[in-house]
Amino acid sequence: MRRRSFLGAVAAPAMLNAAPQAVAQSLPAGKVLKIKAVEIWKVEGRRRALAGVNNQFQVQPLHVYDEFRPKPYRDNPNPQERESAVSAYYLTIRTDGGPDGLYGPVDREAATVIDQDLKRFLIGKDALAGEALWDQMHRSNRHSRRGYFMMAISAVDNALWDIRGRFFGTPVYRLLGGPTRSSVAAYGSCLGYSTEPEAAARKSAELLAAGYRHQKWFMPYGPGDGLEGLDKNVELIRAVRAAVGQDVDIMCDAYSGWNLDYALAWARRCEQYNPRWIEEAFHPEKIESFVELRRKTSIPVATGEHFYGRWETHEYLKAGAISVVQADPEWCGGVTELLKIVAVSTLFDAQVIPHGHGVHAALHVVASQPPMTCPWIEYLINKMRSYHHFEKHDYHVVSGRVSLPERPGFGIELDEAKVEKKSLAGWS
């Protein structure tokens, strides 16, 4: 029987409102910090934004079908500001006598797994025994190795790291070994910006002026668009390179929408523009295509946002398929697993630059690792305008860098002025 979701509006616990306290705690000998509740909260509100702009599509695997391939996109020349509804899920793990953990936003698909499967398992466990809990969650279900279950493990693991940071009164990156720099470089991920050559040239120059010396542009066309689409993909990179000069890193993302022949044709024509990497040209199971692409082009090859653990990362690196690993701590197993992926990657002298589904966990991990291994975080410029909307402490990119927070844990605190409704979510 298919389970239906429900949302019950109840009074939110203080955890969702309280600022993290930088006060270290301790436990009596032999006592554990027990988990007493695992809660998914839906927060809702409204925000104003321009409608009709910044909706440029990127190539998708489905675009080989005519009925799923969109028409060429252009920004509305007269955009209007509109108010729209926004919502997000946050995970709270409450403890018996210690600090509570808060992490989010959490994908709805992961939230359902937490509510249906992991919640019962976690009650009564030691919230400070993070390594044991990760291993036990991973062993608890035959589907845990990837997909929604691993995404759920990721959210729980990150919330447990938040508990540890609050318990010891320090940011997560200090628990991971301390900062390797006072701020982290962010590359500007340009998803949504128009890829019409003139518009992309203007925007890339604006971003450079704002300090983004590393920019990622998303390829809008694939094999279904024929040679004309290939020409447009090449022209995009040519226009951006001409606008920003030779000293700016330009990355290119194909979101699994290409095949090997197409990728090689694009690479041959774009090598002259010196892209920093070509990302996710194929579906992740096509490891041989990644190997062949890397062998036949001078452009570095990147992928990994859909890696679900150190094992998959190791297979790619062992095969010589990529030189940049983009594992996402929101999906790959959380901070705990991303640290292991970093360790595996150092054996192959590969860089780990996490995919930027969110900012919190990626920033803290990157800040704790050597800059040679983890040089940047990804900052999806348009997405981040709304993704952390409900949070009091926003991440500001200044001159292309993000300063490290000093709040305990991840320092997440919801801004009550932006929250119109809180509901305890559940699926049964």
FENBELZI-V119233 format. One record per run of one state. SS is the DSSP state (h for helix, s for strand, l for the rest). FROM is the first residue (numbers start at 1). TO is the last residue. Records with the same first field share a line. If there is no record, write none. Layout:
# FENBELZI-V119233
SS=FROM-TO / FROM-TO
This chain:
# FENBELZI-V119233
l=1-4 / 9-13 / 17-33 / 52-60 / 65-65 / 69-79 / 96-100 / 105-107 / 123-125 / 127-129 / 140-146 / 169-170 / 176-182 / 190-196 / 210-213 / 219-222 / 245-248 / 254-259 / 274-276 / 280-286 / 297-300 / 304-309 / 319-323 / 326-333 / 347-350 / 353-359 / 369-375 / 388-390 / 392-397 / 399-400 / 404-408 / 410-413 / 415-415 / 419-420 / 428-428
s=5-8 / 34-51 / 80-95 / 101-104 / 126-126 / 171-171 / 183-189 / 214-218 / 249-253 / 277-279 / 301-303 / 324-325 / 351-352 / 376-380 / 391-391 / 398-398 / 401-403 / 409-409 / 414-414 / 421-427
h=14-16 / 61-64 / 66-68 / 108-122 / 130-139 / 147-168 / 172-175 / 197-209 / 223-244 / 260-273 / 287-296 / 310-318 / 334-346 / 360-368 / 381-387 / 416-418
